[in-house]
Amino acid sequence: MSQEILQLVEKDSLKDDVPQFDVGDTVEVHIKILEGEKERIQKFAGTVLARSGSGTREMFVVRRIVAGEGVERKFPLHSPRVAEVVVKRSSVVRRAKLYYLRDRVGKAVRLKEQRRPVSG
């Protein structure tokens, strides 16, 4: 009973335009940043390491290398701060979580690209 009520309340907060992406995909996350009175969009591009949660609590972790240092950010999928998630490329992975990429450097971080059929 309480689970059903919780789902009804959460339904209003869910986004409709969430793209289909999986762990291993390279994505570009557009985040709304407030600087004083102004609002701008900042892009954070990297590889999706993990997805967790469900409903409004669904999160995903994106990792990228900046100046030779690994940077990871965790984003709530249905947050109003996340303006857009653009899938740049898909990869073939055999794990649900890619935490082993944290220990890898250089070319060892690359993932095999997954070819998708062209519809037209």
PABA-915324 format. One record per atom (N, C-alpha, C, O): residue in three letters; residue number from 0; atom name; x, y, z. Coordinates in pm, 1 decimal. Layout:
[ALA; NUM; CA; [X; Y; Z]]
...
end
This chain:
[MET; 0; N; [82.8; -119.8; 0.0]]
[MET; 0; CA; [0.0; 0.0; 0.0]]
[MET; 0; C; [86.9; 125.8; 0.0]]
[MET; 0; O; [67.7; 213.4; -84.3]]
[SER; 1; N; [181.9; 136.2; 92.8]]
[SER; 1; CA; [265.1; 256.5; 100.9]]
[SER; 1; C; [356.8; 267.4; -21.8]]
[SER; 1; O; [391.0; 378.0; -63.9]]
[GLN; 2; N; [396.3; 153.2; -79.2]]
[GLN; 2; CA; [480.2; 152.3; -199.1]]
[GLN; 2; C; [404.4; 212.2; -316.9]]
[GLN; 2; O; [462.7; 285.4; -396.9]]
[GLU; 3; N; [277.2; 182.7; -328.4]]
[GLU; 3; CA; [194.0; 235.2; -436.2]]
[GLU; 3; C; [176.5; 386.0; -423.7]]
[GLU; 3; O; [179.2; 457.4; -523.9]]
[ILE; 4; N; [159.0; 434.2; -303.1]]
[ILE; 4; CA; [145.6; 578.3; -278.2]]
[ILE; 4; C; [275.2; 649.0; -312.6]]
[ILE; 4; O; [273.7; 756.3; -372.8]]
[LEU; 5; N; [387.3; 589.6; -275.0]]
[LEU; 5; CA; [518.4; 646.8; -305.4]]
[LEU; 5; C; [539.7; 656.7; -456.7]]
[LEU; 5; O; [592.2; 757.2; -504.7]]
[GLN; 6; N; [500.4; 555.2; -531.7]]
[GLN; 6; CA; [514.8; 556.8; -677.4]]
[GLN; 6; C; [427.9; 664.7; -740.7]]
[GLN; 6; O; [469.1; 728.6; -837.5]]
[LEU; 7; N; [308.0; 685.5; -686.9]]
[LEU; 7; CA; [220.3; 790.2; -740.0]]
[LEU; 7; C; [279.8; 928.8; -718.5]]
[LEU; 7; O; [270.6; 1014.7; -806.3]]
[VAL; 8; N; [340.2; 950.7; -603.2]]
[VAL; 8; CA; [402.2; 1080.2; -572.5]]
[VAL; 8; C; [524.9; 1101.8; -660.2]]
[VAL; 8; O; [547.4; 1212.7; -708.6]]
[GLU; 9; N; [604.8; 996.6; -681.3]]
[GLU; 9; CA; [727.6; 1007.7; -759.9]]
[GLU; 9; C; [700.3; 1025.6; -908.7]]
[GLU; 9; O; [784.2; 1080.5; -980.0]]
[LYS; 10; N; [584.7; 980.4; -957.2]]
[LYS; 10; CA; [554.7; 984.5; -1100.1]]
[LYS; 10; C; [564.0; 1126.4; -1157.2]]
[LYS; 10; O; [604.1; 1143.5; -1272.3]]
[ASP; 11; N; [527.4; 1228.3; -1078.4]]
[ASP; 11; CA; [532.2; 1367.2; -1124.7]]
[ASP; 11; C; [675.3; 1416.6; -1144.0]]
[ASP; 11; O; [699.4; 1504.3; -1227.0]]
[SER; 12; N; [770.4; 1361.5; -1068.5]]
[SER; 12; CA; [909.0; 1406.8; -1073.9]]
[SER; 12; C; [992.3; 1338.4; -1181.3]]
[SER; 12; O; [1103.4; 1383.0; -1210.1]]
[LEU; 13; N; [941.3; 1231.2; -1241.3]]
[LEU; 13; CA; [1017.4; 1158.7; -1342.3]]
[LEU; 13; C; [1021.9; 1236.0; -1473.4]]
[LEU; 13; O; [922.2; 1294.8; -1515.3]]
[LYS; 14; N; [1139.2; 1235.4; -1538.3]]
[LYS; 14; CA; [1154.0; 1298.6; -1669.2]]
[LYS; 14; C; [1101.7; 1205.2; -1778.1]]
[LYS; 14; O; [1109.8; 1083.0; -1766.1]]
[ASP; 15; N; [1048.2; 1264.8; -1884.1]]
[ASP; 15; CA; [998.0; 1185.0; -1996.0]]
[ASP; 15; C; [1104.1; 1164.1; -2102.5]]
[ASP; 15; O; [1100.8; 1063.6; -2173.6]]
[ASP; 16; N; [1199.1; 1258.0; -2115.3]]
[ASP; 16; CA; [1294.6; 1256.7; -2226.1]]
[ASP; 16; C; [1431.9; 1202.2; -2187.0]]
[ASP; 16; O; [1534.6; 1253.8; -2231.2]]
[VAL; 17; N; [1433.2; 1098.1; -2104.1]]
[VAL; 17; CA; [1559.8; 1037.4; -2063.4]]
[VAL; 17; C; [1607.8; 944.4; -2175.0]]
[VAL; 17; O; [1534.7; 853.4; -2214.1]]
[PRO; 18; N; [1729.4; 965.5; -2227.2]]
[PRO; 18; CA; [1777.7; 879.5; -2335.9]]
[PRO; 18; C; [1816.2; 740.6; -2284.5]]
[PRO; 18; O; [1844.0; 722.2; -2166.0]]
[GLN; 19; N; [1817.2; 644.3; -2375.2]]
[GLN; 19; CA; [1856.8; 508.3; -2341.4]]
[GLN; 19; C; [2009.3; 499.3; -2346.1]]
[GLN; 19; O; [2068.4; 511.8; -2453.3]]
[PHE; 20; N; [2073.0; 477.8; -2232.1]]
[PHE; 20; CA; [2217.7; 456.1; -2228.2]]
[PHE; 20; C; [2249.2; 353.2; -2121.9]]
[PHE; 20; O; [2174.5; 335.0; -2025.8]]
[ASP; 21; N; [2362.1; 286.0; -2141.5]]
[ASP; 21; CA; [2400.9; 177.1; -2052.5]]
[ASP; 21; C; [2540.1; 201.5; -1997.3]]
[ASP; 21; O; [2606.7; 298.2; -2034.3]]
[VAL; 22; N; [2583.4; 113.4; -1908.8]]
[VAL; 22; CA; [2718.7; 117.9; -1854.6]]
[VAL; 22; C; [2815.7; 91.3; -1969.2]]
[VAL; 22; O; [2793.8; 1.1; -2050.1]]
[GLY; 23; N; [2922.6; 169.8; -1975.9]]
[GLY; 23; CA; [3021.1; 155.7; -2082.5]]
[GLY; 23; C; [3004.0; 256.2; -2194.0]]
[GLY; 23; O; [3095.3; 274.3; -2274.6]]
[ASP; 24; N; [2889.6; 322.0; -2200.9]]
[ASP; 24; CA; [2866.4; 422.4; -2304.0]]
[ASP; 24; C; [2941.3; 550.7; -2271.1]]
[ASP; 24; O; [2958.2; 585.9; -2154.3]]
[THR; 25; N; [2986.0; 620.1; -2375.2]]
[THR; 25; CA; [3046.3; 751.6; -2357.3]]
[THR; 25; C; [2935.3; 853.7; -2372.9]]
[THR; 25; O; [2869.3; 859.5; -2476.6]]
[VAL; 26; N; [2914.7; 934.3; -2269.4]]
[VAL; 26; CA; [2804.6; 1030.6; -2269.6]]
[VAL; 26; C; [2855.9; 1171.5; -2241.7]]
[VAL; 26; O; [2965.9; 1191.2; -2190.0]]
[GLU; 27; N; [2773.1; 1267.5; -2277.3]]
[GLU; 27; CA; [2798.8; 1407.3; -2247.6]]
[GLU; 27; C; [2680.7; 1455.4; -2164.3]]
[GLU; 27; O; [2567.4; 1458.5; -2212.3]]
[VAL; 28; N; [2707.3; 1492.9; -2039.6]]
[VAL; 28; CA; [2602.3; 1535.9; -1948.3]]
[VAL; 28; C; [2601.9; 1687.6; -1944.2]]
[VAL; 28; O; [2704.2; 1748.8; -1913.5]]
[HIS; 29; N; [2488.7; 1749.1; -1974.7]]
[HIS; 29; CA; [2473.7; 1894.4; -1972.0]]
[HIS; 29; C; [2410.2; 1931.7; -1837.9]]
[HIS; 29; O; [2296.7; 1894.2; -1808.8]]
[ILE; 30; N; [2486.6; 2007.1; -1756.4]]
[ILE; 30; CA; [2442.4; 2041.1; -1621.6]]
[ILE; 30; C; [2416.8; 2190.4; -1612.4]]
[ILE; 30; O; [2495.7; 2270.8; -1662.1]]
[LYS; 31; N; [2306.0; 2227.4; -1548.4]]
[LYS; 31; CA; [2275.6; 2369.2; -1527.1]]
[LYS; 31; C; [2354.4; 2417.7; -1405.8]]
[LYS; 31; O; [2343.8; 2360.5; -1297.3]]
[ILE; 32; N; [2433.8; 2523.9; -1424.6]]
[ILE; 32; CA; [2518.0; 2579.7; -1318.9]]
[ILE; 32; C; [2469.3; 2721.0; -1288.4]]
[ILE; 32; O; [2450.1; 2801.1; -1379.8]]
[LEU; 33; N; [2449.2; 2751.8; -1160.2]]
[LEU; 33; CA; [2411.6; 2886.4; -1118.6]]
[LEU; 33; C; [2536.1; 2962.9; -1075.7]]
[LEU; 33; O; [2609.4; 2919.1; -987.0]]
[GLU; 34; N; [2559.8; 3077.9; -1139.4]]
[GLU; 34; CA; [2670.7; 3165.4; -1101.6]]
[GLU; 34; C; [2612.8; 3301.5; -1071.0]]
[GLU; 34; O; [2590.7; 3382.8; -1160.8]]
[GLY; 35; N; [2588.3; 3325.7; -943.6]]
[GLY; 35; CA; [2524.2; 3451.2; -903.8]]
[GLY; 35; C; [2380.3; 3452.9; -952.8]]
[GLY; 35; O; [2299.7; 3368.3; -914.0]]
[GLU; 36; N; [2348.2; 3550.2; -1038.7]]
[GLU; 36; CA; [2213.9; 3561.7; -1095.6]]
[GLU; 36; C; [2199.9; 3484.9; -1225.6]]
[GLU; 36; O; [2088.7; 3454.4; -1268.5]]
[LYS; 37; N; [2313.8; 3453.2; -1289.2]]
[LYS; 37; CA; [2311.2; 3390.1; -1421.0]]
[LYS; 37; C; [2309.7; 3237.8; -1410.7]]
[LYS; 37; O; [2360.5; 3179.6; -1314.8]]
[GLU; 38; N; [2250.9; 3175.9; -1510.8]]
[GLU; 38; CA; [2250.1; 3029.6; -1519.9]]
[GLU; 38; C; [2311.0; 2990.7; -1654.3]]
[GLU; 38; O; [2275.1; 3046.4; -1758.0]]
[ARG; 39; N; [2403.2; 2895.0; -1651.6]]
[ARG; 39; CA; [2465.6; 2849.0; -1774.9]]
[ARG; 39; C; [2469.0; 2697.2; -1774.5]]
[ARG; 39; O; [2442.0; 2632.9; -1673.1]]
[ILE; 40; N; [2503.1; 2640.7; -1891.4]]
[ILE; 40; CA; [2510.1; 2494.7; -1902.9]]
[ILE; 40; C; [2655.1; 2453.8; -1918.8]]
[ILE; 40; O; [2726.4; 2506.5; -2004.1]]
[GLN; 41; N; [2698.2; 2360.1; -1836.7]]
[GLN; 41; CA; [2833.6; 2307.1; -1841.6]]
[GLN; 41; C; [2826.1; 2160.7; -1885.0]]
[GLN; 41; O; [2737.6; 2086.9; -1841.8]]
[LYS; 42; N; [2919.7; 2119.3; -1970.9]]
[LYS; 42; CA; [2921.1; 1982.2; -2020.3]]
[LYS; 42; C; [3025.9; 1900.7; -1945.6]]
[LYS; 42; O; [3136.2; 1948.3; -1918.7]]
[PHE; 43; N; [2989.6; 1777.3; -1912.6]]
[PHE; 43; CA; [3081.7; 1682.7; -1849.7]]
[PHE; 43; C; [3074.6; 1554.9; -1931.4]]
[PHE; 43; O; [2974.7; 1483.2; -1926.9]]
[ALA; 44; N; [3180.6; 1526.4; -2006.2]]
[ALA; 44; CA; [3181.0; 1410.1; -2095.8]]
[ALA; 44; C; [3271.2; 1301.9; -2039.2]]
[ALA; 44; O; [3378.9; 1331.1; -1987.2]]
[GLY; 45; N; [3227.8; 1177.5; -2049.2]]
[GLY; 45; CA; [3307.7; 1066.0; -2000.9]]
[GLY; 45; C; [3234.8; 934.2; -2017.8]]
[GLY; 45; O; [3131.5; 926.3; -2084.4]]
[THR; 46; N; [3290.3; 831.0; -1956.6]]
[THR; 46; CA; [3236.6; 695.4; -1966.2]]
[THR; 46; C; [3148.2; 665.8; -1846.1]]
[THR; 46; O; [3183.9; 698.0; -1732.8]]
[VAL; 47; N; [3034.2; 605.1; -1870.5]]
[VAL; 47; CA; [2943.5; 566.6; -1761.8]]
[VAL; 47; C; [3000.7; 442.4; -1694.7]]
[VAL; 47; O; [3014.7; 337.7; -1757.9]]
[LEU; 48; N; [3033.9; 454.7; -1565.3]]
[LEU; 48; CA; [3089.5; 342.0; -1489.9]]
[LEU; 48; C; [2981.7; 257.9; -1423.3]]
[LEU; 48; O; [2995.7; 136.1; -1411.7]]
[ALA; 49; N; [2873.9; 322.7; -1379.4]]
[ALA; 49; CA; [2773.2; 249.8; -1302.9]]
[ALA; 49; C; [2638.9; 319.9; -1310.2]]
[ALA; 49; O; [2631.0; 441.1; -1330.7]]
[ARG; 50; N; [2534.4; 241.9; -1293.3]]
[ARG; 50; CA; [2399.1; 294.1; -1275.7]]
[ARG; 50; C; [2342.7; 227.1; -1152.5]]
[ARG; 50; O; [2368.5; 109.1; -1128.3]]
[SER; 51; N; [2266.0; 301.1; -1074.2]]
[SER; 51; CA; [2209.4; 243.7; -952.8]]
[SER; 51; C; [2076.7; 309.8; -920.9]]
[SER; 51; O; [2047.6; 419.6; -968.3]]
[GLY; 52; N; [1997.9; 242.8; -841.3]]
[GLY; 52; CA; [1870.5; 297.4; -797.7]]
[GLY; 52; C; [1760.9; 278.3; -899.7]]
[GLY; 52; O; [1782.4; 221.7; -1006.8]]
[SER; 53; N; [1642.5; 326.6; -864.8]]
[SER; 53; CA; [1528.6; 320.3; -955.9]]
[SER; 53; C; [1436.1; 436.5; -925.0]]
[SER; 53; O; [1442.1; 495.9; -817.3]]
[GLY; 54; N; [1351.7; 467.5; -1019.7]]
[GLY; 54; CA; [1256.9; 577.6; -1000.5]]
[GLY; 54; C; [1329.4; 710.4; -992.1]]
[GLY; 54; O; [1423.8; 734.9; -1067.2]]
[THR; 55; N; [1285.9; 796.1; -901.2]]
[THR; 55; CA; [1347.4; 928.6; -886.9]]
[THR; 55; C; [1486.0; 920.5; -825.0]]
[THR; 55; O; [1563.0; 1016.1; -834.3]]
[ARG; 56; N; [1519.4; 808.4; -762.2]]
[ARG; 56; CA; [1649.7; 793.2; -697.3]]
[ARG; 56; C; [1754.7; 730.9; -788.1]]
[ARG; 56; O; [1861.9; 693.1; -740.8]]
[GLU; 57; N; [1726.6; 719.3; -916.9]]
[GLU; 57; CA; [1822.1; 657.1; -1009.5]]
[GLU; 57; C; [1941.7; 749.1; -1032.2]]
[GLU; 57; O; [1925.8; 867.7; -1061.1]]
[MET; 58; N; [2062.1; 692.4; -1018.8]]
[MET; 58; CA; [2186.6; 767.5; -1031.5]]
[MET; 58; C; [2277.4; 699.1; -1133.5]]
[MET; 58; O; [2262.8; 580.2; -1161.8]]
[PHE; 59; N; [2372.2; 777.3; -1188.5]]
[PHE; 59; CA; [2474.7; 719.1; -1274.3]]
[PHE; 59; C; [2606.4; 791.2; -1251.7]]
[PHE; 59; O; [2609.1; 911.0; -1223.6]]
[VAL; 60; N; [2717.1; 715.6; -1264.4]]
[VAL; 60; CA; [2851.7; 766.8; -1239.7]]
[VAL; 60; C; [2922.9; 781.2; -1373.1]]
[VAL; 60; O; [2925.2; 687.9; -1453.4]]
[VAL; 61; N; [2981.7; 899.8; -1397.0]]
[VAL; 61; CA; [3056.5; 926.2; -1519.4]]
[VAL; 61; C; [3200.6; 956.7; -1481.5]]
[VAL; 61; O; [3226.3; 1034.2; -1389.4]]
[ARG; 62; N; [3295.0; 895.1; -1553.2]]
[ARG; 62; CA; [3437.8; 913.4; -1526.5]]
[ARG; 62; C; [3507.1; 966.8; -1650.3]]
[ARG; 62; O; [3480.1; 923.0; -1762.1]]
[ARG; 63; N; [3597.2; 1062.5; -1628.9]]
[ARG; 63; CA; [3680.3; 1113.6; -1736.8]]
[ARG; 63; C; [3817.7; 1147.5; -1682.6]]
[ARG; 63; O; [3836.6; 1158.4; -1561.4]]
[ILE; 64; N; [3913.6; 1164.2; -1772.6]]
[ILE; 64; CA; [4050.2; 1197.1; -1733.5]]
[ILE; 64; C; [4073.5; 1345.1; -1763.0]]
[ILE; 64; O; [4054.1; 1389.9; -1876.0]]
[VAL; 65; N; [4114.9; 1420.8; -1661.6]]
[VAL; 65; CA; [4143.9; 1563.2; -1676.3]]
[VAL; 65; C; [4286.8; 1586.2; -1629.1]]
[VAL; 65; O; [4318.7; 1563.6; -1512.4]]
[ALA; 66; N; [4372.7; 1631.4; -1720.5]]
[ALA; 66; CA; [4513.2; 1660.4; -1689.1]]
[ALA; 66; C; [4581.9; 1540.9; -1623.3]]
[ALA; 66; O; [4658.2; 1557.0; -1528.1]]
[GLY; 67; N; [4554.2; 1420.9; -1674.9]]
[GLY; 67; CA; [4618.5; 1300.3; -1623.5]]
[GLY; 67; C; [4559.9; 1247.4; -1494.2]]
[GLY; 67; O; [4609.9; 1149.1; -1439.5]]
[GLU; 68; N; [4455.0; 1310.5; -1444.4]]
[GLU; 68; CA; [4392.4; 1271.2; -1318.2]]
[GLU; 68; C; [4249.6; 1226.6; -1346.2]]
[GLU; 68; O; [4178.0; 1293.9; -1420.4]]
[GLY; 69; N; [4207.1; 1116.3; -1289.3]]
[GLY; 69; CA; [4071.4; 1066.5; -1308.9]]
[GLY; 69; C; [3972.2; 1146.2; -1225.4]]
[GLY; 69; O; [3995.1; 1170.9; -1107.0]]
[VAL; 70; N; [3862.1; 1186.1; -1287.7]]
[VAL; 70; CA; [3756.7; 1262.4; -1219.3]]
[VAL; 70; C; [3625.3; 1188.1; -1239.3]]
[VAL; 70; O; [3587.9; 1156.0; -1352.2]]
[GLU; 71; N; [3555.6; 1160.9; -1129.9]]
[GLU; 71; CA; [3425.8; 1093.7; -1136.3]]
[GLU; 71; C; [3319.3; 1183.9; -1076.5]]
[GLU; 71; O; [3341.9; 1250.9; -975.7]]
[ARG; 72; N; [3203.0; 1184.6; -1140.1]]
[ARG; 72; CA; [3089.0; 1258.1; -1086.1]]
[ARG; 72; C; [2967.9; 1167.0; -1089.1]]
[ARG; 72; O; [2949.4; 1087.7; -1181.4]]
[LYS; 73; N; [2886.6; 1179.9; -986.6]]
[LYS; 73; CA; [2765.4; 1100.6; -975.7]]
[LYS; 73; C; [2646.6; 1194.6; -997.3]]
[LYS; 73; O; [2634.2; 1296.6; -929.4]]
[PHE; 74; N; [2559.9; 1159.6; -1092.0]]
[PHE; 74; CA; [2447.6; 1244.9; -1127.8]]
[PHE; 74; C; [2315.3; 1175.2; -1100.3]]
[PHE; 74; O; [2301.7; 1056.0; -1127.6]]
[PRO; 75; N; [2216.7; 1248.3; -1046.0]]
[PRO; 75; CA; [2081.1; 1193.9; -1038.8]]
[PRO; 75; C; [2017.2; 1205.6; -1177.2]]
[PRO; 75; O; [2017.4; 1313.9; -1235.8]]
[LEU; 76; N; [1963.9; 1098.5; -1229.1]]
[LEU; 76; CA; [1912.9; 1094.0; -1365.7]]
[LEU; 76; C; [1794.2; 1187.3; -1386.9]]
[LEU; 76; O; [1783.6; 1249.9; -1492.4]]
[HIS; 77; N; [1706.3; 1197.7; -1290.2]]
[HIS; 77; CA; [1583.2; 1276.2; -1305.5]]
[HIS; 77; C; [1590.6; 1414.4; -1240.8]]
[HIS; 77; O; [1487.3; 1477.2; -1217.5]]
[SER; 78; N; [1711.2; 1462.0; -1211.7]]
[SER; 78; CA; [1728.1; 1592.7; -1148.9]]
[SER; 78; C; [1697.9; 1705.3; -1247.8]]
[SER; 78; O; [1730.7; 1693.8; -1365.9]]
[PRO; 79; N; [1635.5; 1814.3; -1200.7]]
[PRO; 79; CA; [1615.1; 1929.9; -1289.2]]
[PRO; 79; C; [1746.7; 1999.6; -1325.3]]
[PRO; 79; O; [1751.3; 2074.4; -1423.0]]
[ARG; 80; N; [1852.4; 1976.9; -1249.1]]
[ARG; 80; CA; [1984.5; 2034.4; -1279.8]]
[ARG; 80; C; [2049.0; 1967.6; -1400.8]]
[ARG; 80; O; [2127.9; 2030.5; -1471.2]]
[VAL; 81; N; [2016.5; 1841.7; -1425.6]]
[VAL; 81; CA; [2069.0; 1771.3; -1543.1]]
[VAL; 81; C; [1978.5; 1807.1; -1660.6]]
[VAL; 81; O; [1866.1; 1758.1; -1671.4]]
[ALA; 82; N; [2030.1; 1894.5; -1749.3]]
[ALA; 82; CA; [1949.6; 1942.3; -1861.5]]
[ALA; 82; C; [1933.6; 1836.1; -1968.4]]
[ALA; 82; O; [1825.0; 1819.5; -2024.1]]
[GLU; 83; N; [2042.8; 1762.7; -1997.9]]
[GLU; 83; CA; [2038.9; 1667.6; -2108.4]]
[GLU; 83; C; [2151.8; 1566.7; -2092.6]]
[GLU; 83; O; [2257.1; 1598.0; -2037.0]]
[VAL; 84; N; [2129.2; 1445.7; -2141.8]]
[VAL; 84; CA; [2233.3; 1343.1; -2148.5]]
[VAL; 84; C; [2240.8; 1298.7; -2294.5]]
[VAL; 84; O; [2144.7; 1244.3; -2349.0]]
[VAL; 85; N; [2356.9; 1322.8; -2357.2]]
[VAL; 85; CA; [2376.0; 1289.7; -2498.5]]
[VAL; 85; C; [2470.1; 1170.1; -2507.9]]
[VAL; 85; O; [2581.0; 1174.0; -2454.6]]
[VAL; 86; N; [2426.8; 1064.5; -2575.2]]
[VAL; 86; CA; [2509.7; 945.2; -2592.7]]
[VAL; 86; C; [2598.8; 967.2; -2715.1]]
[VAL; 86; O; [2549.8; 984.0; -2826.8]]
[LYS; 87; N; [2731.1; 966.8; -2692.1]]
[LYS; 87; CA; [2826.7; 988.1; -2800.8]]
[LYS; 87; C; [2867.6; 857.4; -2867.5]]
[LYS; 87; O; [2883.4; 851.7; -2989.4]]
[ARG; 88; N; [2884.9; 751.5; -2786.6]]
[ARG; 88; CA; [2924.1; 622.0; -2842.8]]
[ARG; 88; C; [2889.7; 512.6; -2743.2]]
[ARG; 88; O; [2888.9; 535.0; -2622.1]]
[SER; 89; N; [2861.6; 395.0; -2795.1]]
[SER; 89; CA; [2827.8; 280.2; -2711.5]]
[SER; 89; C; [2941.6; 180.1; -2716.6]]
[SER; 89; O; [3011.1; 168.1; -2817.5]]
[SER; 90; N; [2959.8; 108.7; -2607.3]]
[SER; 90; CA; [3067.3; 10.5; -2598.6]]
[SER; 90; C; [3013.3; -124.2; -2552.8]]
[SER; 90; O; [2908.4; -133.3; -2489.0]]
[VAL; 91; N; [3088.5; -228.8; -2587.4]]
[VAL; 91; CA; [3053.6; -364.1; -2545.3]]
[VAL; 91; C; [3119.3; -389.0; -2410.4]]
[VAL; 91; O; [3241.7; -383.2; -2399.2]]
[VAL; 92; N; [3039.5; -416.7; -2308.2]]
[VAL; 92; CA; [3093.3; -448.1; -2175.7]]
[VAL; 92; C; [3023.1; -572.6; -2123.2]]
[VAL; 92; O; [2911.2; -604.7; -2163.2]]
[ARG; 93; N; [3091.5; -642.0; -2032.6]]
[ARG; 93; CA; [3035.3; -765.2; -1976.3]]
[ARG; 93; C; [3019.6; -755.8; -1825.5]]
[ARG; 93; O; [3011.9; -857.6; -1756.7]]
[ARG; 94; N; [3015.0; -634.4; -1774.8]]
[ARG; 94; CA; [3000.0; -610.7; -1631.7]]
[ARG; 94; C; [2891.9; -504.8; -1609.1]]
[ARG; 94; O; [2865.6; -422.2; -1696.5]]
[ALA; 95; N; [2830.2; -508.1; -1492.0]]
[ALA; 95; CA; [2731.0; -407.7; -1456.5]]
[ALA; 95; C; [2797.5; -282.7; -1400.5]]
[ALA; 95; O; [2742.9; -172.9; -1411.3]]
[LYS; 96; N; [2914.1; -298.8; -1341.3]]
[LYS; 96; CA; [2989.8; -186.2; -1285.5]]
[LYS; 96; C; [3132.4; -194.5; -1339.5]]
[LYS; 96; O; [3193.5; -301.4; -1337.5]]
[LEU; 97; N; [3185.1; -83.1; -1387.3]]
[LEU; 97; CA; [3318.0; -82.4; -1449.2]]
[LEU; 97; C; [3421.9; -16.3; -1358.4]]
[LEU; 97; O; [3503.6; 63.1; -1405.2]]
[TYR; 98; N; [3419.1; -48.2; -1231.3]]
[TYR; 98; CA; [3512.1; 13.0; -1136.5]]
[TYR; 98; C; [3656.4; -27.6; -1163.5]]
[TYR; 98; O; [3748.5; 40.5; -1118.3]]
[TYR; 99; N; [3678.5; -137.0; -1236.2]]
[TYR; 99; CA; [3814.3; -179.9; -1266.7]]
[TYR; 99; C; [3886.1; -80.3; -1358.3]]
[TYR; 99; O; [4008.8; -83.9; -1367.9]]
[LEU; 100; N; [3813.0; 7.4; -1425.0]]
[LEU; 100; CA; [3875.8; 108.5; -1511.8]]
[LEU; 100; C; [3952.5; 213.3; -1430.7]]
[LEU; 100; O; [4037.2; 284.0; -1485.1]]
[ARG; 101; N; [3923.3; 223.3; -1302.3]]
[ARG; 101; CA; [3993.3; 320.2; -1216.8]]
[ARG; 101; C; [4142.4; 290.4; -1208.5]]
[ARG; 101; O; [4223.4; 382.3; -1196.9]]
[ASP; 102; N; [4179.1; 163.2; -1214.4]]
[ASP; 102; CA; [4319.3; 123.5; -1200.8]]
[ASP; 102; C; [4394.7; 128.9; -1332.8]]
[ASP; 102; O; [4516.8; 114.0; -1334.1]]
[ARG; 103; N; [4325.5; 149.7; -1442.5]]
[ARG; 103; CA; [4389.2; 144.8; -1573.3]]
[ARG; 103; C; [4429.5; 283.8; -1621.7]]
[ARG; 103; O; [4368.9; 385.1; -1586.8]]
[VAL; 104; N; [4537.2; 283.9; -1705.3]]
[VAL; 104; CA; [4592.6; 410.2; -1754.3]]
[VAL; 104; C; [4612.4; 399.8; -1905.4]]
[VAL; 104; O; [4644.4; 292.7; -1956.8]]
[GLY; 105; N; [4593.5; 509.8; -1975.8]]
[GLY; 105; CA; [4624.3; 516.7; -2118.4]]
[GLY; 105; C; [4531.7; 433.4; -2204.3]]
[GLY; 105; O; [4409.6; 438.2; -2188.9]]
[LYS; 106; N; [4591.2; 355.9; -2296.3]]
[LYS; 106; CA; [4512.3; 278.0; -2391.4]]
[LYS; 106; C; [4435.6; 164.0; -2324.6]]
[LYS; 106; O; [4339.6; 112.7; -2382.2]]
[ALA; 107; N; [4475.6; 124.5; -2206.3]]
[ALA; 107; CA; [4408.0; 16.4; -2135.2]]
[ALA; 107; C; [4266.4; 56.2; -2092.2]]
[ALA; 107; O; [4185.2; -30.1; -2058.9]]
[VAL; 108; N; [4237.0; 185.2; -2092.8]]
[VAL; 108; CA; [4105.3; 233.9; -2051.2]]
[VAL; 108; C; [4003.4; 219.8; -2163.8]]
[VAL; 108; O; [3882.9; 221.5; -2138.6]]
[ARG; 109; N; [4050.1; 205.8; -2287.0]]
[ARG; 109; CA; [3958.8; 200.9; -2401.3]]
[ARG; 109; C; [3867.5; 78.9; -2396.0]]
[ARG; 109; O; [3907.1; -28.7; -2351.2]]
[LEU; 110; N; [3744.9; 98.3; -2442.7]]
[LEU; 110; CA; [3647.5; -9.1; -2450.3]]
[LEU; 110; C; [3613.7; -34.4; -2596.8]]
[LEU; 110; O; [3619.4; 57.2; -2678.8]]
[LYS; 111; N; [3578.7; -157.7; -2629.4]]
[LYS; 111; CA; [3545.5; -194.3; -2766.5]]
[LYS; 111; C; [3410.5; -132.3; -2804.4]]
[LYS; 111; O; [3311.8; -146.0; -2732.2]]
[GLU; 112; N; [3408.7; -63.7; -2919.5]]
[GLU; 112; CA; [3287.4; 5.7; -2962.6]]
[GLU; 112; C; [3182.6; -92.8; -3014.0]]
[GLU; 112; O; [3214.5; -191.6; -3080.2]]
[GLN; 113; N; [3058.5; -63.4; -2981.9]]
[GLN; 113; CA; [2947.0; -145.5; -3026.5]]
[GLN; 113; C; [2884.1; -78.0; -3147.7]]
[GLN; 113; O; [2840.9; 37.0; -3139.6]]
[ARG; 114; N; [2878.9; -149.5; -3260.6]]
[ARG; 114; CA; [2819.3; -95.6; -3382.6]]
[ARG; 114; C; [2667.9; -112.4; -3377.4]]
[ARG; 114; O; [2616.8; -221.1; -3350.5]]
[ARG; 115; N; [2598.3; -4.0; -3403.4]]
[ARG; 115; CA; [2453.1; -9.3; -3406.7]]
[ARG; 115; C; [2406.1; 1.6; -3550.6]]
[ARG; 115; O; [2464.5; 76.9; -3628.5]]
[PRO; 116; N; [2302.1; -71.7; -3587.7]]
[PRO; 116; CA; [2252.9; -63.0; -3725.6]]
[PRO; 116; C; [2197.2; 75.6; -3756.9]]
[PRO; 116; O; [2132.5; 138.4; -3673.1]]
[VAL; 117; N; [2223.3; 121.8; -3878.6]]
[VAL; 117; CA; [2176.6; 253.1; -3921.4]]
[VAL; 117; C; [2033.8; 238.0; -3971.9]]
[VAL; 117; O; [2006.9; 161.1; -4064.2]]
[SER; 118; N; [1942.4; 312.9; -3909.7]]
[SER; 118; CA; [1802.4; 306.2; -3954.6]]
[SER; 118; C; [1776.7; 419.4; -4052.9]]
[SER; 118; O; [1818.7; 532.5; -4028.8]]
[GLY; 119; N; [1709.5; 391.2; -4161.4]]
[GLY; 119; CA; [1687.1; 498.6; -4256.3]]
[GLY; 119; C; [1600.4; 465.2; -4369.5]]
[GLY; 119; O; [1575.6; 549.8; -4455.3]]
end
